[in-house]
Amino acid sequence: AQSVTQLDSQVPVFEEAPVELRCNYSSSVSVYLFWYVQYPNQGLQLLLKYLSGSTLVKSINGFEAEFNKSQTSFHLRKPSVHISDTAEYFCAVVFQGAQKLVFGQGTRLTINP
Amino acid sequence: DAGVIQSPRHEVTEMGQEVTLRCKPISGHDYLFWYRQTMMRGLELLIYFNNNVPIDDSGMPEDRFSAKMPNASFSTLKIQPSEPRDSAVYFCASSFRGRGSYEQYFGPGTRLTVT
């Protein structure tokens, strides 16, 4: 079965600490991978994506994610978080042959000063 | 471009009333998606359209829900009659599949409260 799992529903970290938000998927076909961010009371915004090529992709605000095919993972990382990174983060997958995004359950990132 | 536009941003209605949510996708986009977000169920895909044609409505919870896309620049999601369990944030998103792009652009959402 094709599915997307975000292993942590909530991740609290201190400001300037590193963070990793985990995402795993289950699929027998090729995938396209995305991370979306949702700030309080807003819609979802694309943070970064992997379609092909380099397995390490980066966003403009310091986040990065690495596609690991053998582990079927696409974990999101940031070496030093800021208060402004407080948001909910969604991993999403398009399975080859499909047209729709399948979203994980979301991870709420809380930054403590 | 102004992005995906949704209206109203907030809707409060009484049980049994008809509710219509509206969406204007980004110009030139050929896919349109309707989602519902709740604390209990997370983000759920309700229905999506390609070139104004409904492709997959398997996520529509029941017959009280209907969606239309009369043209490339407008879509509606209607709930009739509404129930308290329909209270949620409803998002519209659009995308353009040219050049192998799969990313979706989301609107700000409509927060629906049914009392």
Contacts between the chains, C-beta under 8 A, distances in Angstrom:
chain1	res1	chain2	res2	distance
A	32	B	102	5.1
A	34	B	102	7.7
A	34	B	103	6.5
A	36	B	106	7.8
A	42	B	108	6.4
A	42	B	109	7.7
A	43	B	4	7.7
A	43	B	91	5.8
A	43	B	106	3.8
A	43	B	107	5.5
A	43	B	108	4.9
A	43	B	109	5.3
A	44	B	43	7.9
A	44	B	91	7.1
A	44	B	93	7.7
A	44	B	106	4.4
A	45	B	106	7.1
A	46	B	103	5.2
A	46	B	104	7.8
A	46	B	105	7.6
A	49	B	102	7.8
A	49	B	103	5.9
A	51	B	100	6.6
A	51	B	102	7.3
A	90	B	43	6.7
A	94	B	102	4.7
A	99	B	31	6.9
A	99	B	48	7.2
A	99	B	50	7.2
A	99	B	55	7.0
A	99	B	56	8.0
A	99	B	97	7.5
A	100	B	33	7.1
A	100	B	45	5.9
A	100	B	48	6.0
A	100	B	56	6.8
A	101	B	33	7.9
A	101	B	45	7.6
A	101	B	102	7.3
A	101	B	104	6.1
A	103	B	42	7.1
A	103	B	43	4.8
A	105	B	42	5.1
A	106	B	42	6.1
A	106	B	43	7.1
